Amino acid sequence: MKYFQNCKTAEELKKEYRKLAMKLHPDLGGDEEVFKNMQNEYEQMWERLKNVHTNSEGETYTKETTETPQEFIHIIDVLTKLKGIDVEICGSWIWVSGNTREHKEILKNLNFKWPNKKQAWFITPNRTERKADEN
């Protein structure tokens, strides 16, 4: 493994994927072949780590997930192309803030939700899985 050597949980893997996507994505000046290699490695690591998670206290636990690596890759790919937003991965949640008003429909189509209390869009693996079941 070249890109994800230090990842021990699904959450660490996702954070590292997002960081690398921002650096290597072809739309952001990266090399397409390098980006594909990184994505392939992510998919391999996802199969190893998809059921290994970290709770808010930093403790590791096991919980089965039906989320696929392609679902996360798709979400990050779309978010990477949106201007003026901030993306934060907190555990299994993805939060999007910043200038999101112009991207509202795109975020809704990705199955993100907007809680007024937080003033940011979010999605969790459960929401992703439900969206996949609906299609």
Chimera marker file (.cmm) of the C-alpha trace (Angstrom):
<marker_set name="trace">
<marker id="1" x="0.000" y="0.000" z="0.000" r="1" g="1" b="0" radius="0.5"/>
<marker id="2" x="1.337" y="3.381" z="-1.030" r="1" g="1" b="0" radius="0.5"/>
<marker id="3" x="-1.379" y="5.811" z="0.046" r="1" g="1" b="0" radius="0.5"/>
<marker id="4" x="-3.206" y="4.336" z="3.052" r="1" g="1" b="0" radius="0.5"/>
<marker id="5" x="-0.474" y="2.641" z="5.087" r="1" g="1" b="0" radius="0.5"/>
<marker id="6" x="-1.363" y="4.190" z="8.441" r="1" g="1" b="0" radius="0.5"/>
<marker id="7" x="-5.148" y="3.799" z="8.314" r="1" g="1" b="0" radius="0.5"/>
<marker id="8" x="-6.548" y="1.504" z="11.004" r="1" g="1" b="0" radius="0.5"/>
<marker id="9" x="-10.284" y="2.281" z="10.786" r="1" g="1" b="0" radius="0.5"/>
<marker id="10" x="-12.889" y="3.141" z="8.157" r="1" g="1" b="0" radius="0.5"/>
<marker id="11" x="-13.021" y="6.715" z="9.440" r="1" g="1" b="0" radius="0.5"/>
<marker id="12" x="-9.254" y="7.192" z="9.139" r="1" g="1" b="0" radius="0.5"/>
<marker id="13" x="-9.397" y="5.726" z="5.640" r="1" g="1" b="0" radius="0.5"/>
<marker id="14" x="-12.139" y="8.129" z="4.557" r="1" g="1" b="0" radius="0.5"/>
<marker id="15" x="-10.314" y="11.160" z="5.948" r="1" g="1" b="0" radius="0.5"/>
<marker id="16" x="-7.142" y="10.176" z="4.154" r="1" g="1" b="0" radius="0.5"/>
<marker id="17" x="-9.048" y="9.519" z="0.907" r="1" g="1" b="0" radius="0.5"/>
<marker id="18" x="-10.591" y="12.990" z="1.002" r="1" g="1" b="0" radius="0.5"/>
<marker id="19" x="-7.221" y="14.611" z="1.675" r="1" g="1" b="0" radius="0.5"/>
<marker id="20" x="-5.631" y="12.708" z="-1.209" r="1" g="1" b="0" radius="0.5"/>
<marker id="21" x="-8.578" y="13.416" z="-3.521" r="1" g="1" b="0" radius="0.5"/>
<marker id="22" x="-8.107" y="17.155" z="-2.938" r="1" g="1" b="0" radius="0.5"/>
<marker id="23" x="-4.434" y="16.768" z="-3.796" r="1" g="1" b="0" radius="0.5"/>
<marker id="24" x="-4.567" y="14.241" z="-6.662" r="1" g="1" b="0" radius="0.5"/>
<marker id="25" x="-7.936" y="14.812" z="-8.381" r="1" g="1" b="0" radius="0.5"/>
<marker id="26" x="-7.478" y="15.430" z="-12.144" r="1" g="1" b="0" radius="0.5"/>
<marker id="27" x="-9.959" y="18.342" z="-12.027" r="1" g="1" b="0" radius="0.5"/>
<marker id="28" x="-7.658" y="20.015" z="-9.503" r="1" g="1" b="0" radius="0.5"/>
<marker id="29" x="-4.489" y="19.537" z="-11.526" r="1" g="1" b="0" radius="0.5"/>
<marker id="30" x="-3.609" y="15.980" z="-10.502" r="1" g="1" b="0" radius="0.5"/>
<marker id="31" x="-2.565" y="13.134" z="-12.772" r="1" g="1" b="0" radius="0.5"/>
<marker id="32" x="-5.466" y="10.891" z="-13.814" r="1" g="1" b="0" radius="0.5"/>
<marker id="33" x="-3.459" y="7.643" z="-13.628" r="1" g="1" b="0" radius="0.5"/>
<marker id="34" x="-2.110" y="8.444" z="-10.161" r="1" g="1" b="0" radius="0.5"/>
<marker id="35" x="-5.637" y="9.306" z="-9.012" r="1" g="1" b="0" radius="0.5"/>
<marker id="36" x="-7.011" y="6.002" z="-10.354" r="1" g="1" b="0" radius="0.5"/>
<marker id="37" x="-4.250" y="4.078" z="-8.590" r="1" g="1" b="0" radius="0.5"/>
<marker id="38" x="-5.103" y="5.839" z="-5.325" r="1" g="1" b="0" radius="0.5"/>
<marker id="39" x="-8.811" y="5.024" z="-5.802" r="1" g="1" b="0" radius="0.5"/>
<marker id="40" x="-8.027" y="1.356" z="-6.444" r="1" g="1" b="0" radius="0.5"/>
<marker id="41" x="-5.963" y="1.210" z="-3.291" r="1" g="1" b="0" radius="0.5"/>
<marker id="42" x="-8.802" y="2.891" z="-1.362" r="1" g="1" b="0" radius="0.5"/>
<marker id="43" x="-11.238" y="0.230" z="-2.579" r="1" g="1" b="0" radius="0.5"/>
<marker id="44" x="-8.886" y="-2.554" z="-1.461" r="1" g="1" b="0" radius="0.5"/>
<marker id="45" x="-8.373" y="-0.981" z="1.948" r="1" g="1" b="0" radius="0.5"/>
<marker id="46" x="-12.108" y="-0.352" z="2.311" r="1" g="1" b="0" radius="0.5"/>
<marker id="47" x="-12.753" y="-4.088" z="2.044" r="1" g="1" b="0" radius="0.5"/>
<marker id="48" x="-10.309" y="-4.631" z="4.919" r="1" g="1" b="0" radius="0.5"/>
<marker id="49" x="-11.447" y="-1.787" z="7.172" r="1" g="1" b="0" radius="0.5"/>
<marker id="50" x="-15.127" y="-1.188" z="6.368" r="1" g="1" b="0" radius="0.5"/>
<marker id="51" x="-16.318" y="-2.814" z="9.603" r="1" g="1" b="0" radius="0.5"/>
<marker id="52" x="-13.644" y="-1.324" z="11.893" r="1" g="1" b="0" radius="0.5"/>
<marker id="53" x="-14.683" y="2.000" z="13.418" r="1" g="1" b="0" radius="0.5"/>
<marker id="54" x="-13.681" y="4.524" z="16.079" r="1" g="1" b="0" radius="0.5"/>
<marker id="55" x="-16.128" y="6.046" z="18.564" r="1" g="1" b="0" radius="0.5"/>
<marker id="56" x="-15.998" y="9.622" z="19.888" r="1" g="1" b="0" radius="0.5"/>
<marker id="57" x="-13.684" y="8.510" z="22.719" r="1" g="1" b="0" radius="0.5"/>
<marker id="58" x="-11.197" y="7.094" z="20.200" r="1" g="1" b="0" radius="0.5"/>
<marker id="59" x="-12.007" y="3.470" z="21.024" r="1" g="1" b="0" radius="0.5"/>
<marker id="60" x="-12.096" y="0.989" z="18.164" r="1" g="1" b="0" radius="0.5"/>
<marker id="61" x="-15.123" y="-1.243" z="17.655" r="1" g="1" b="0" radius="0.5"/>
<marker id="62" x="-16.532" y="-3.514" z="14.959" r="1" g="1" b="0" radius="0.5"/>
<marker id="63" x="-19.853" y="-2.926" z="13.212" r="1" g="1" b="0" radius="0.5"/>
<marker id="64" x="-20.904" y="-4.293" z="9.842" r="1" g="1" b="0" radius="0.5"/>
<marker id="65" x="-21.704" y="-1.831" z="7.084" r="1" g="1" b="0" radius="0.5"/>
<marker id="66" x="-23.185" y="-2.269" z="3.636" r="1" g="1" b="0" radius="0.5"/>
<marker id="67" x="-21.671" y="0.998" z="2.427" r="1" g="1" b="0" radius="0.5"/>
<marker id="68" x="-19.553" y="0.506" z="-0.677" r="1" g="1" b="0" radius="0.5"/>
<marker id="69" x="-16.314" y="2.306" z="-1.473" r="1" g="1" b="0" radius="0.5"/>
<marker id="70" x="-17.911" y="3.626" z="-4.672" r="1" g="1" b="0" radius="0.5"/>
<marker id="71" x="-20.588" y="5.481" z="-2.679" r="1" g="1" b="0" radius="0.5"/>
<marker id="72" x="-18.011" y="7.457" z="-0.733" r="1" g="1" b="0" radius="0.5"/>
<marker id="73" x="-15.826" y="7.981" z="-3.814" r="1" g="1" b="0" radius="0.5"/>
<marker id="74" x="-18.841" y="9.385" z="-5.677" r="1" g="1" b="0" radius="0.5"/>
<marker id="75" x="-19.755" y="11.796" z="-2.868" r="1" g="1" b="0" radius="0.5"/>
<marker id="76" x="-16.196" y="13.093" z="-2.518" r="1" g="1" b="0" radius="0.5"/>
<marker id="77" x="-15.844" y="13.369" z="-6.303" r="1" g="1" b="0" radius="0.5"/>
<marker id="78" x="-18.930" y="15.585" z="-6.507" r="1" g="1" b="0" radius="0.5"/>
<marker id="79" x="-17.937" y="17.662" z="-3.461" r="1" g="1" b="0" radius="0.5"/>
<marker id="80" x="-14.428" y="18.191" z="-4.843" r="1" g="1" b="0" radius="0.5"/>
<marker id="81" x="-15.912" y="20.027" z="-7.823" r="1" g="1" b="0" radius="0.5"/>
<marker id="82" x="-18.052" y="22.420" z="-5.759" r="1" g="1" b="0" radius="0.5"/>
<marker id="83" x="-16.559" y="25.864" z="-5.165" r="1" g="1" b="0" radius="0.5"/>
<marker id="84" x="-16.727" y="27.733" z="-1.884" r="1" g="1" b="0" radius="0.5"/>
<marker id="85" x="-17.554" y="24.842" z="0.419" r="1" g="1" b="0" radius="0.5"/>
<marker id="86" x="-15.766" y="23.295" z="3.376" r="1" g="1" b="0" radius="0.5"/>
<marker id="87" x="-15.910" y="19.538" z="3.872" r="1" g="1" b="0" radius="0.5"/>
<marker id="88" x="-15.236" y="17.924" z="7.219" r="1" g="1" b="0" radius="0.5"/>
<marker id="89" x="-15.263" y="14.219" z="7.960" r="1" g="1" b="0" radius="0.5"/>
<marker id="90" x="-16.162" y="13.526" z="11.585" r="1" g="1" b="0" radius="0.5"/>
<marker id="91" x="-16.228" y="9.833" z="12.311" r="1" g="1" b="0" radius="0.5"/>
<marker id="92" x="-18.674" y="8.355" z="9.825" r="1" g="1" b="0" radius="0.5"/>
<marker id="93" x="-20.357" y="11.721" z="9.158" r="1" g="1" b="0" radius="0.5"/>
<marker id="94" x="-19.564" y="14.110" z="6.330" r="1" g="1" b="0" radius="0.5"/>
<marker id="95" x="-20.352" y="17.773" z="7.055" r="1" g="1" b="0" radius="0.5"/>
<marker id="96" x="-20.459" y="20.464" z="4.372" r="1" g="1" b="0" radius="0.5"/>
<marker id="97" x="-20.501" y="24.163" z="5.216" r="1" g="1" b="0" radius="0.5"/>
<marker id="98" x="-19.446" y="27.425" z="3.638" r="1" g="1" b="0" radius="0.5"/>
<marker id="99" x="-21.155" y="28.827" z="0.554" r="1" g="1" b="0" radius="0.5"/>
<marker id="100" x="-23.604" y="25.938" z="0.143" r="1" g="1" b="0" radius="0.5"/>
<marker id="101" x="-26.711" y="27.838" z="-1.005" r="1" g="1" b="0" radius="0.5"/>
<marker id="102" x="-25.783" y="27.623" z="-4.693" r="1" g="1" b="0" radius="0.5"/>
<marker id="103" x="-25.106" y="23.884" z="-4.311" r="1" g="1" b="0" radius="0.5"/>
<marker id="104" x="-28.313" y="23.071" z="-2.412" r="1" g="1" b="0" radius="0.5"/>
<marker id="105" x="-29.859" y="20.825" z="-5.093" r="1" g="1" b="0" radius="0.5"/>
<marker id="106" x="-26.627" y="18.907" z="-5.652" r="1" g="1" b="0" radius="0.5"/>
<marker id="107" x="-26.314" y="18.243" z="-1.917" r="1" g="1" b="0" radius="0.5"/>
<marker id="108" x="-29.956" y="17.140" z="-1.727" r="1" g="1" b="0" radius="0.5"/>
<marker id="109" x="-29.407" y="14.764" z="-4.668" r="1" g="1" b="0" radius="0.5"/>
<marker id="110" x="-26.481" y="13.233" z="-2.772" r="1" g="1" b="0" radius="0.5"/>
<marker id="111" x="-28.942" y="12.715" z="0.129" r="1" g="1" b="0" radius="0.5"/>
<marker id="112" x="-27.363" y="15.300" z="2.424" r="1" g="1" b="0" radius="0.5"/>
<marker id="113" x="-29.692" y="16.838" z="4.999" r="1" g="1" b="0" radius="0.5"/>
<marker id="114" x="-29.763" y="20.380" z="6.426" r="1" g="1" b="0" radius="0.5"/>
<marker id="115" x="-30.455" y="20.716" z="10.164" r="1" g="1" b="0" radius="0.5"/>
<marker id="116" x="-31.159" y="24.390" z="10.897" r="1" g="1" b="0" radius="0.5"/>
<marker id="117" x="-29.603" y="24.037" z="14.320" r="1" g="1" b="0" radius="0.5"/>
<marker id="118" x="-26.153" y="23.182" z="12.881" r="1" g="1" b="0" radius="0.5"/>
<marker id="119" x="-26.281" y="25.425" z="9.784" r="1" g="1" b="0" radius="0.5"/>
<marker id="120" x="-24.389" y="22.800" z="7.750" r="1" g="1" b="0" radius="0.5"/>
<marker id="121" x="-25.274" y="19.874" z="5.494" r="1" g="1" b="0" radius="0.5"/>
<marker id="122" x="-24.541" y="16.315" z="6.631" r="1" g="1" b="0" radius="0.5"/>
<marker id="123" x="-24.679" y="12.717" z="5.536" r="1" g="1" b="0" radius="0.5"/>
<marker id="124" x="-23.960" y="9.476" z="7.393" r="1" g="1" b="0" radius="0.5"/>
<marker id="125" x="-23.384" y="5.959" z="6.024" r="1" g="1" b="0" radius="0.5"/>
<marker id="126" x="-26.945" y="5.038" z="7.046" r="1" g="1" b="0" radius="0.5"/>
<marker id="127" x="-28.305" y="7.844" z="4.851" r="1" g="1" b="0" radius="0.5"/>
<marker id="128" x="-26.084" y="6.669" z="1.979" r="1" g="1" b="0" radius="0.5"/>
<marker id="129" x="-27.304" y="3.103" z="2.391" r="1" g="1" b="0" radius="0.5"/>
<marker id="130" x="-30.939" y="4.222" z="2.447" r="1" g="1" b="0" radius="0.5"/>
<marker id="131" x="-30.437" y="6.271" z="-0.714" r="1" g="1" b="0" radius="0.5"/>
<marker id="132" x="-28.923" y="3.218" z="-2.449" r="1" g="1" b="0" radius="0.5"/>
<marker id="133" x="-31.892" y="1.098" z="-1.360" r="1" g="1" b="0" radius="0.5"/>
<marker id="134" x="-34.315" y="3.664" z="-2.792" r="1" g="1" b="0" radius="0.5"/>
<marker id="135" x="-32.690" y="3.555" z="-6.265" r="1" g="1" b="0" radius="0.5"/>
<link id1="1" id2="2" r="1" g="1" b="0" radius="0.2"/>
<link id1="2" id2="3" r="1" g="1" b="0" radius="0.2"/>
<link id1="3" id2="4" r="1" g="1" b="0" radius="0.2"/>
<link id1="4" id2="5" r="1" g="1" b="0" radius="0.2"/>
<link id1="5" id2="6" r="1" g="1" b="0" radius="0.2"/>
<link id1="6" id2="7" r="1" g="1" b="0" radius="0.2"/>
<link id1="7" id2="8" r="1" g="1" b="0" radius="0.2"/>
<link id1="8" id2="9" r="1" g="1" b="0" radius="0.2"/>
<link id1="9" id2="10" r="1" g="1" b="0" radius="0.2"/>
<link id1="10" id2="11" r="1" g="1" b="0" radius="0.2"/>
<link id1="11" id2="12" r="1" g="1" b="0" radius="0.2"/>
<link id1="12" id2="13" r="1" g="1" b="0" radius="0.2"/>
<link id1="13" id2="14" r="1" g="1" b="0" radius="0.2"/>
<link id1="14" id2="15" r="1" g="1" b="0" radius="0.2"/>
<link id1="15" id2="16" r="1" g="1" b="0" radius="0.2"/>
<link id1="16" id2="17" r="1" g="1" b="0" radius="0.2"/>
<link id1="17" id2="18" r="1" g="1" b="0" radius="0.2"/>
<link id1="18" id2="19" r="1" g="1" b="0" radius="0.2"/>
<link id1="19" id2="20" r="1" g="1" b="0" radius="0.2"/>
<link id1="20" id2="21" r="1" g="1" b="0" radius="0.2"/>
<link id1="21" id2="22" r="1" g="1" b="0" radius="0.2"/>
<link id1="22" id2="23" r="1" g="1" b="0" radius="0.2"/>
<link id1="23" id2="24" r="1" g="1" b="0" radius="0.2"/>
<link id1="24" id2="25" r="1" g="1" b="0" radius="0.2"/>
<link id1="25" id2="26" r="1" g="1" b="0" radius="0.2"/>
<link id1="26" id2="27" r="1" g="1" b="0" radius="0.2"/>
<link id1="27" id2="28" r="1" g="1" b="0" radius="0.2"/>
<link id1="28" id2="29" r="1" g="1" b="0" radius="0.2"/>
<link id1="29" id2="30" r="1" g="1" b="0" radius="0.2"/>
<link id1="30" id2="31" r="1" g="1" b="0" radius="0.2"/>
<link id1="31" id2="32" r="1" g="1" b="0" radius="0.2"/>
<link id1="32" id2="33" r="1" g="1" b="0" radius="0.2"/>
<link id1="33" id2="34" r="1" g="1" b="0" radius="0.2"/>
<link id1="34" id2="35" r="1" g="1" b="0" radius="0.2"/>
<link id1="35" id2="36" r="1" g="1" b="0" radius="0.2"/>
<link id1="36" id2="37" r="1" g="1" b="0" radius="0.2"/>
<link id1="37" id2="38" r="1" g="1" b="0" radius="0.2"/>
<link id1="38" id2="39" r="1" g="1" b="0" radius="0.2"/>
<link id1="39" id2="40" r="1" g="1" b="0" radius="0.2"/>
<link id1="40" id2="41" r="1" g="1" b="0" radius="0.2"/>
<link id1="41" id2="42" r="1" g="1" b="0" radius="0.2"/>
<link id1="42" id2="43" r="1" g="1" b="0" radius="0.2"/>
<link id1="43" id2="44" r="1" g="1" b="0" radius="0.2"/>
<link id1="44" id2="45" r="1" g="1" b="0" radius="0.2"/>
<link id1="45" id2="46" r="1" g="1" b="0" radius="0.2"/>
<link id1="46" id2="47" r="1" g="1" b="0" radius="0.2"/>
<link id1="47" id2="48" r="1" g="1" b="0" radius="0.2"/>
<link id1="48" id2="49" r="1" g="1" b="0" radius="0.2"/>
<link id1="49" id2="50" r="1" g="1" b="0" radius="0.2"/>
<link id1="50" id2="51" r="1" g="1" b="0" radius="0.2"/>
<link id1="51" id2="52" r="1" g="1" b="0" radius="0.2"/>
<link id1="52" id2="53" r="1" g="1" b="0" radius="0.2"/>
<link id1="53" id2="54" r="1" g="1" b="0" radius="0.2"/>
<link id1="54" id2="55" r="1" g="1" b="0" radius="0.2"/>
<link id1="55" id2="56" r="1" g="1" b="0" radius="0.2"/>
<link id1="56" id2="57" r="1" g="1" b="0" radius="0.2"/>
<link id1="57" id2="58" r="1" g="1" b="0" radius="0.2"/>
<link id1="58" id2="59" r="1" g="1" b="0" radius="0.2"/>
<link id1="59" id2="60" r="1" g="1" b="0" radius="0.2"/>
<link id1="60" id2="61" r="1" g="1" b="0" radius="0.2"/>
<link id1="61" id2="62" r="1" g="1" b="0" radius="0.2"/>
<link id1="62" id2="63" r="1" g="1" b="0" radius="0.2"/>
<link id1="63" id2="64" r="1" g="1" b="0" radius="0.2"/>
<link id1="64" id2="65" r="1" g="1" b="0" radius="0.2"/>
<link id1="65" id2="66" r="1" g="1" b="0" radius="0.2"/>
<link id1="66" id2="67" r="1" g="1" b="0" radius="0.2"/>
<link id1="67" id2="68" r="1" g="1" b="0" radius="0.2"/>
<link id1="68" id2="69" r="1" g="1" b="0" radius="0.2"/>
<link id1="69" id2="70" r="1" g="1" b="0" radius="0.2"/>
<link id1="70" id2="71" r="1" g="1" b="0" radius="0.2"/>
<link id1="71" id2="72" r="1" g="1" b="0" radius="0.2"/>
<link id1="72" id2="73" r="1" g="1" b="0" radius="0.2"/>
<link id1="73" id2="74" r="1" g="1" b="0" radius="0.2"/>
<link id1="74" id2="75" r="1" g="1" b="0" radius="0.2"/>
<link id1="75" id2="76" r="1" g="1" b="0" radius="0.2"/>
<link id1="76" id2="77" r="1" g="1" b="0" radius="0.2"/>
<link id1="77" id2="78" r="1" g="1" b="0" radius="0.2"/>
<link id1="78" id2="79" r="1" g="1" b="0" radius="0.2"/>
<link id1="79" id2="80" r="1" g="1" b="0" radius="0.2"/>
<link id1="80" id2="81" r="1" g="1" b="0" radius="0.2"/>
<link id1="81" id2="82" r="1" g="1" b="0" radius="0.2"/>
<link id1="82" id2="83" r="1" g="1" b="0" radius="0.2"/>
<link id1="83" id2="84" r="1" g="1" b="0" radius="0.2"/>
<link id1="84" id2="85" r="1" g="1" b="0" radius="0.2"/>
<link id1="85" id2="86" r="1" g="1" b="0" radius="0.2"/>
<link id1="86" id2="87" r="1" g="1" b="0" radius="0.2"/>
<link id1="87" id2="88" r="1" g="1" b="0" radius="0.2"/>
<link id1="88" id2="89" r="1" g="1" b="0" radius="0.2"/>
<link id1="89" id2="90" r="1" g="1" b="0" radius="0.2"/>
<link id1="90" id2="91" r="1" g="1" b="0" radius="0.2"/>
<link id1="91" id2="92" r="1" g="1" b="0" radius="0.2"/>
<link id1="92" id2="93" r="1" g="1" b="0" radius="0.2"/>
<link id1="93" id2="94" r="1" g="1" b="0" radius="0.2"/>
<link id1="94" id2="95" r="1" g="1" b="0" radius="0.2"/>
<link id1="95" id2="96" r="1" g="1" b="0" radius="0.2"/>
<link id1="96" id2="97" r="1" g="1" b="0" radius="0.2"/>
<link id1="97" id2="98" r="1" g="1" b="0" radius="0.2"/>
<link id1="98" id2="99" r="1" g="1" b="0" radius="0.2"/>
<link id1="99" id2="100" r="1" g="1" b="0" radius="0.2"/>
<link id1="100" id2="101" r="1" g="1" b="0" radius="0.2"/>
<link id1="101" id2="102" r="1" g="1" b="0" radius="0.2"/>
<link id1="102" id2="103" r="1" g="1" b="0" radius="0.2"/>
<link id1="103" id2="104" r="1" g="1" b="0" radius="0.2"/>
<link id1="104" id2="105" r="1" g="1" b="0" radius="0.2"/>
<link id1="105" id2="106" r="1" g="1" b="0" radius="0.2"/>
<link id1="106" id2="107" r="1" g="1" b="0" radius="0.2"/>
<link id1="107" id2="108" r="1" g="1" b="0" radius="0.2"/>
<link id1="108" id2="109" r="1" g="1" b="0" radius="0.2"/>
<link id1="109" id2="110" r="1" g="1" b="0" radius="0.2"/>
<link id1="110" id2="111" r="1" g="1" b="0" radius="0.2"/>
<link id1="111" id2="112" r="1" g="1" b="0" radius="0.2"/>
<link id1="112" id2="113" r="1" g="1" b="0" radius="0.2"/>
<link id1="113" id2="114" r="1" g="1" b="0" radius="0.2"/>
<link id1="114" id2="115" r="1" g="1" b="0" radius="0.2"/>
<link id1="115" id2="116" r="1" g="1" b="0" radius="0.2"/>
<link id1="116" id2="117" r="1" g="1" b="0" radius="0.2"/>
<link id1="117" id2="118" r="1" g="1" b="0" radius="0.2"/>
<link id1="118" id2="119" r="1" g="1" b="0" radius="0.2"/>
<link id1="119" id2="120" r="1" g="1" b="0" radius="0.2"/>
<link id1="120" id2="121" r="1" g="1" b="0" radius="0.2"/>
<link id1="121" id2="122" r="1" g="1" b="0" radius="0.2"/>
<link id1="122" id2="123" r="1" g="1" b="0" radius="0.2"/>
<link id1="123" id2="124" r="1" g="1" b="0" radius="0.2"/>
<link id1="124" id2="125" r="1" g="1" b="0" radius="0.2"/>
<link id1="125" id2="126" r="1" g="1" b="0" radius="0.2"/>
<link id1="126" id2="127" r="1" g="1" b="0" radius="0.2"/>
<link id1="127" id2="128" r="1" g="1" b="0" radius="0.2"/>
<link id1="128" id2="129" r="1" g="1" b="0" radius="0.2"/>
<link id1="129" id2="130" r="1" g="1" b="0" radius="0.2"/>
<link id1="130" id2="131" r="1" g="1" b="0" radius="0.2"/>
<link id1="131" id2="132" r="1" g="1" b="0" radius="0.2"/>
<link id1="132" id2="133" r="1" g="1" b="0" radius="0.2"/>
<link id1="133" id2="134" r="1" g="1" b="0" radius="0.2"/>
<link id1="134" id2="135" r="1" g="1" b="0" radius="0.2"/>
</marker_set>
